[in-house]
């Protein structure tokens, strides 16, 4: 059973486009998302992104969403508390993403998520939480936000945001070969494509 893509998906997929230079190719954060939702995009990408934005909006406080967004992307000064802020709050930004997705979905025959694409990993909650607990290369505030995401949203989303953080913000190799192997096992249970966990293989130490 496979997901619709071998690559990242959902909310963590759109985080990729909010790198340090994202404002060079888009006039606004809204436009940056809209630019990626071309007519040819797989509808499952839009549906999964909308679903996860709704989960964060419904289940987590705005401050927690802001921590997850800032550390799951490379966008600096994104929210109101920073100079040159783009969005008023984490909750407002999730609501904006939902509106963009709804606009794209409107008038299209878009299927619901099913099969592997609906796998949330709730039976893997304790395993994902354990990986967050030992991720001492991340600030305690970030680990707490990730744990809240796992408990109140889905272990799948929490794990993918953790992988983003490892890929983007860790200085030097931080993963043991055993930790990486555990990521691979959990990713396989979640039916991830080849390139989801592989995105952090450069962070494995030579132990």
Residue pairs with C-beta under 8 A, 6 or more apart in sequence:
1 115
1 116
1 191
2 116
2 191
2 193
3 9
3 116
3 117
3 119
3 191
3 192
3 193
4 42
4 44
4 45
4 117
5 42
5 44
5 45
5 193
6 193
6 194
6 195
7 13
7 193
7 195
7 196
8 16
8 160
8 195
8 196
8 199
9 44
9 45
9 48
9 49
10 45
10 48
10 49
10 51
10 52
10 157
10 160
11 48
11 49
11 52
11 53
11 56
11 72
11 97
11 157
11 161
12 72
12 157
12 160
12 161
12 163
12 164
13 45
13 48
13 49
14 33
14 36
14 49
14 97
15 69
15 72
15 73
15 161
15 164
16 73
17 32
17 33
17 35
17 36
18 29
18 32
18 73
18 74
18 75
18 78
19 73
19 74
19 75
20 74
20 75
20 76
22 29
22 32
22 75
23 32
25 32
25 35
26 32
26 35
28 86
29 78
29 86
29 87
29 93
29 96
30 96
30 100
33 96
33 97
33 100
34 100
37 46
37 100
37 101
37 104
43 105
43 108
43 110
43 111
44 111
44 113
44 117
46 101
46 104
46 105
46 110
47 101
47 105
47 110
47 111
47 112
47 113
48 113
48 117
49 97
49 101
50 97
50 98
50 101
50 102
50 105
51 113
52 153
52 154
52 157
53 94
53 95
53 97
53 98
53 101
54 94
54 98
55 153
55 154
55 157
56 65
56 68
56 90
56 94
56 149
56 153
57 65
57 91
57 94
57 95
57 98
59 152
59 153
60 68
60 90
60 148
60 149
60 152
60 153
61 91
62 89
62 90
62 91
62 92
63 90
64 90
64 145
64 148
64 149
65 89
65 90
65 91
65 93
65 94
66 78
66 79
66 89
66 90
67 141
67 142
67 145
68 90
68 145
68 146
68 149
68 161
69 75
69 78
69 79
69 90
69 93
70 78
70 79
71 138
71 142
71 145
71 161
71 164
71 165
71 168
71 169
72 161
72 164
72 165
72 168
73 164
73 168
74 168
75 86
76 82
77 83
77 84
77 85
77 86
78 85
78 86
78 87
78 93
79 85
79 86
79 87
79 88
79 89
79 90
79 93
80 87
80 88
80 89
87 93
87 96
116 191
119 156
119 190
119 191
120 154
120 155
120 156
121 128
121 154
121 155
121 156
121 159
121 186
121 189
121 190
122 154
122 155
124 155
124 186
124 189
124 190
125 150
125 151
125 155
127 155
127 182
127 186
128 150
128 155
128 158
128 159
128 162
128 186
129 147
129 150
129 151
129 155
131 159
131 162
131 179
131 182
131 183
131 186
132 143
132 146
132 147
132 150
132 158
132 162
133 143
133 147
134 179
135 143
135 146
135 162
135 166
137 166
137 170
137 174
138 146
138 165
138 169
138 170
142 165
146 158
146 161
146 162
146 165
147 158
149 157
149 158
149 161
150 157
150 158
150 159
156 190
159 183
159 186
159 187
159 190
160 196
163 183
163 196
163 197
163 199
163 200
166 174
166 175
166 200
166 203
167 199
167 200
167 203
170 203
173 202
173 203
173 204
173 205
173 206
174 203
174 205
175 183
175 200
175 203
175 204
175 205
176 204
176 205
176 207
177 204
177 205
177 207
179 204
180 197
180 200
180 201
180 203
180 204
183 197
183 200
184 197
187 196
187 197
